[in-house]
Amino acid sequence: MTESREAVRMVEAVYRTESRRVLATLIRLLGGDFDLAEEALHEAFVAAAARWAEDGIPANPRAWLVSTGRFKAIDNLRRRARFNASLAQIAAELNTESEFDPGASGEEQTEDAGMEDDRLRLIFTCCHPALAPDAQVAMTLREVCGLTTEEIAFAFLTAPTTLAQRIVRAKSKIRDARIPYQVPPVAELPERLDSVLRVIYLVFNEGYYASSGESVTRHDLCGEAIRLGRLLAALLPEPEALGLLALMLLQDSRRAARSAPDGELILLEDQDRGLWNRAFIEEGSALVERALTSRRFGPYTLQAAIAAVHAEAPEPGATDWRQIVGLYDVLLRVTPSPVIELNRAVAMAMRDGPAAGLALIEAILVRGDLADYRLAHAACADLHRRLGQVAPARAAYQRALDLTRQEPERRFLEKRLRELDAG
């Protein structure tokens, strides 16, 4: 019984660290069939739980799982072949391909050396421009990150059935359109890389600013996005890939200081900077410098540079707001956006006073942009509050509260309203 429990723990540990790599390779070996690869992955881990209890964990568990999963898929195809003769040919082709030797070392595994490339292939396939943007996010979280359908649905406020249908349609699109399971050619890389970076950033943003629930952040989503960012930067060290990784590291460095032990929200200016993750700050800052020196950087690198300026300040009063406004000016020219305008307006308020920032934010809202964006109304309310304008501050806080679904944020806004009512 003890040996059996230990085997289960070993298999669970390997699943956490290796399952996505194994899946990526199985998808390639099985001709891009996601469903067959997922079935083979599951059966390989079931076999591992039984075999490893007797034989111990192999020297190269990843190769063992790929080999076992491939043979399980071949067996499944052969069983189904009596209903579809073409499957017999597929099984025969799979059976003649180069095999993994589960007992060999990592250095002896010629296929194992390409597994990291398989992960990159999987990312680019899930983010193919032929797929709808929401399907790209869902596929990346499901296939690359390994989140369940229920977890993804919760994160993006979607019914699990709707999310499941979205993933099924995306897989069908990949199959029917014969989307190749590969990293795109160099000529297509800039366009395709943008899709990958956007999806990773969306995953991180949902983790960093959880749209609903009891927590300020979703640590699992932040961690998965950073893991993907590291993988992408290591395998494809383009300046914007480095910039995005830097941005995520610098933002996530504040995680421990963003909420109190009781879960309450803590604003940037009130955070204990001693809790910031200095290792993430140093790594992120170095990546920013590396991306900037390339002179081929874009919006992710510029946002990371802004985050680096915040990280350099030992206390709020030491923040170089002039430099931050300048970086936002450049960012707006590169990527015009109402949200970037909003962030620049907040920086202007810190540099030139609340009245200057408030005028800019109200102009954005008058245009109709960000009318349903809770952070725009919260920023507007805060500047009215700082100017002593109680009635418009109360109205803006109430509008922000009406748009907010995250509980710590709701409690923070309710607290601000109570403070206004108390004078």
MIMIMAR-662340 format. One record per residue (C-alpha): z negated, x negated, y; residue in three letters. Coordinates in steps of 0.1 Angstrom, whole numbers, plus 5000, padded with zeros to 4 digits. Last residue first. Example, Ala and Ser with C-alpha at 12.3 -4.5 7.8 and 13.67 -1.06 7.14 Angstrom:
2
492948634989SER/492248774955ALA/
//
This chain:
423
494651685635GLY/493451845603ALA/496752035598ASP/498551705601LEU/496351535575GLU/496851835552ARG/500551795555LEU/500351425547ARG/498251505516LYS/500851755505GLU/503551485509LEU/501551245487PHE/500851515461ARG/504551595458ARG/505351225455GLU/502851185427PRO/504351505410GLU/508051425411GLN/510051735417ARG/510651705454THR/513051915474LEU/510552165487ASP/508151885496LEU/510851715517ALA/511352045536ARG/507652075541GLN/507351725554TYR/510251795578ALA/508552115591ALA/505151945595ARG/506651645614ALA/508551885637PRO/505252055645ALA/503151745648VAL/505151525672GLN/502551245675GLY/505250975676LEU/504050835642ARG/504151185628ARG/507751235640HIS/508650905623LEU/507051005590ASP/508751345590ALA/512151195594CYS/511450955566ALA/510351245544ALA/513351445554HIS/515751165544ALA/513751095512LEU/514251445500ARG/517951445501TYR/519251805504ASP/520651775539ALA/521651415532LEU/524851455553ASP/525051775573GLY/526151595605ARG/522851705620VAL/521051525593LEU/522751195600ILE/522151235638ALA/518451315630GLU/518150995611ILE/519650785640LEU/517450945667ALA/514350895645LEU/515050525641GLY/515050455678ALA/512050685684ALA/510050505657PRO/510150165673GLY/512649885677ASP/512249675645ARG/510449915622MET/512450215635ALA/515650005630MET/514649945594ALA/514250315589VAL/517650375605ALA/519150105582ARG/517850295551ASN/519250615564LEU/522650455571GLU/522550315536ILE/521950665523VAL/524750805545PRO/527250555529SER/529750295542PRO/530050015516THR/531149685530VAL/530749765567ARG/527449945560LEU/526249645540LEU/526949405569VAL/524949615593ASP/522249655566TYR/521949275564LEU/521549255602GLY/518849525601VAL/516949325574ILE/517249005595GLN/515749175625ARG/513049335603TRP/511748995592ASP/508549125575THR/505448935587ALA/503549255597GLY/503849385561PRO/502049085546GLU/503148775527PRO/506748845536ALA/509148675512GLU/509448985489ALA/510749205518HIS/513348945526VAL/514348935489ALA/514749305489ALA/517249275517ILE/519148995498ALA/519149215467ALA/520849495488GLN/523449245499LEU/523949125463THR/524449475451TYR/526849555479PRO/529349275474GLY/529448895467PHE/532548675465ARG/531148405489ARG/529948225458SER/526948095478THR/525648445481LEU/525548505443ALA/523548185437ARG/521148255466GLU/520548605453VAL/519948475417LEU/517348235430ALA/515648515449SER/515548735417GLY/514048455396GLU/511348375421GLU/510548745427ILE/510448825390PHE/508048535384ALA/505948645414ARG/505348995400ASN/503749175429TRP/500049245424LEU/498949015452GLY/501149225474ARG/498549495474ASP/500749785486GLN/500049975519ASP/503349885537GLU/505349965506LEU/503950305501LEU/501350385474ILE/501950695452LEU/498950825432GLU/498850755395GLY/495050735391ASP/495250355388PRO/497150355421ALA/500950345423SER/503550115437ARG/501549795432ALA/502149735395ALA/505949795399ARG/506549575429ARG/508549305409SER/510749595398ASP/512549585431GLN/513049215431LEU/514149215394LEU/516549505399MET/518149345430LEU/518549005413ALA/520149165383LEU/522549355406LEU/523349035425GLY/524048835393LEU/526449105381ALA/527949105417GLU/528548725416PRO/530248735381GLU/528148575353PRO/529848755324LEU/527848695292LEU/524548595308ALA/524848835338ALA/525849125315LEU/522949055291LEU/520449015319ARG/521649335336GLY/521449525303LEU/517849415298ARG/517149495335ILE/518449845329ALA/516449885297GLU/513249775315GLY/513750015344CYS/514450295320LEU/511350235300ASP/509150185330HIS/509950535343ARG/508450515378THR/506250725401VAL/504850905371SER/503951265363GLU/507551405360GLY/510651425381SER/513251225399SER/511750885388ALA/512550645416TYR/512450315398TYR/513550455364GLY/516250685378GLU/517350385400ASN/517550155370PHE/519850385350VAL/521950445381LEU/522250065386TYR/523350015350ILE/525950285354VAL/527250135387ARG/527449785373LEU/529449905343VAL/531850105365SER/532349815389ASP/533049575360LEU/535949795350ARG/537749765383GLU/537149395387PRO/537949325350LEU/541349475348GLU/543349155355ALA/540948955333VAL/541649175303PRO/538949435294PRO/536049355271VAL/536949525239GLN/536649835217TYR/539949985227PRO/540050345239ILE/542250525213ARG/542450835235ALA/541451045206ASP/538550825195ARG/537050735229ILE/537551095240LYS/535851225209SER/532950995215LYS/532651125251ALA/532851485240ARG/530051425215VAL/527951265242ILE/528451555266ARG/527651795239GLN/524351625232ALA/523451625269LEU/524152005272THR/521952065241THR/519251835255PRO/519152045287ALA/519551815317THR/516951695342LEU/518351335342PHE/515351165327ALA/514451455304PHE/517951475290ALA/518051105284ILE/514751125265GLU/515851425245GLU/519151255235THR/517150955222THR/517250625240LEU/519050335221GLY/519850135252CYS/523450065243VAL/524350375224GLU/522250655240ARG/521650515275LEU/525250385278THR/526750705264MET/524750925288ALA/525650715318VAL/529350705310GLN/529351075302ALA/527951155337ASP/530750935352PRO/533451115332ALA/535150895306LEU/538650745312ALA/536950485334PRO/535450315303HIS/531650275308CYS/530750335271CYS/533550095261THR/532449835286PHE/528949835273ILE/529949825237LEU/532249535242ARG/529449345259LEU/527249415229ARG/529949295206ASP/530248975226ASP/526548925218GLU/527348965182MET/530148705182GLY/528048415169ALA/526848635141ASP/530348655127GLU/530448285119THR/527048295103GLN/526147955091GLU/524147865123GLU/522148185119GLY/521048085085SER/522448235053ALA/520648485031GLY/522348795043PRO/525848635038ASP/527948835062PHE/531448915050GLU/534948845062SER/537149155058GLU/538349265024THR/535849545020ASN/536649695054LEU/540349705045GLU/539549885012ALA/537350135029ALA/540050215055ILE/542550255026GLN/540250495008ALA/539750695041LEU/543450775042SER/543050975010ALA/540851235027ASN/538851475005PHE/538651234975ARG/538050955000ALA/534651105011ARG/532750904985ARG/534750594993ARG/534050625030LEU/530350655023ASN/530350345001ASP/532250155027ILE/529750265054ALA/526850145032LYS/528749815027PHE/528949775065ARG/525349865070GLY/524149615045THR/526149335060SER/525149425095VAL/521449455085LEU/521449115067TRP/523148955097ALA/520449085120ARG/517648995096PRO/518648625096ASN/516048445075ALA/515348755055PRO/512048955059ILE/510148955026GLY/511649014991ASP/509649314979GLU/508649505011ALA/511849365026TRP/513949565001ARG/512549915007ALA/512249915045ALA/515549725047ALA/517349995028ALA/516150255053VAL/517250015081PHE/520749985066ALA/520950355061GLU/520250425098HIS/522750165110LEU/525450295086ALA/524950645101GLU/525250505136GLU/528350315127ALA/529950625111LEU/529250825142ASP/530450555166PHE/533750495148ASP/535250205168GLY/537050045139GLY/534150015115LEU/533649645121LEU/533549695159ARG/531049985157ILE/529049785132LEU/528849495157THR/527449715185ALA/525049885161LEU/523549555150VAL/523049445186ARG/521449785194ARG/519149765164SER/517949405170GLU/514749405190THR/513249745185ARG/514649785150TYR/513249435140VAL/509749545151ALA/510049875132GLU/511249695101VAL/508349445102MET/505849725107ARG/507349915078VAL/507149605056ALA/503449565066GLU/502749925056ARG/504349865022SER/502449545017GLU/499149715024THR/500050005000MET/
//
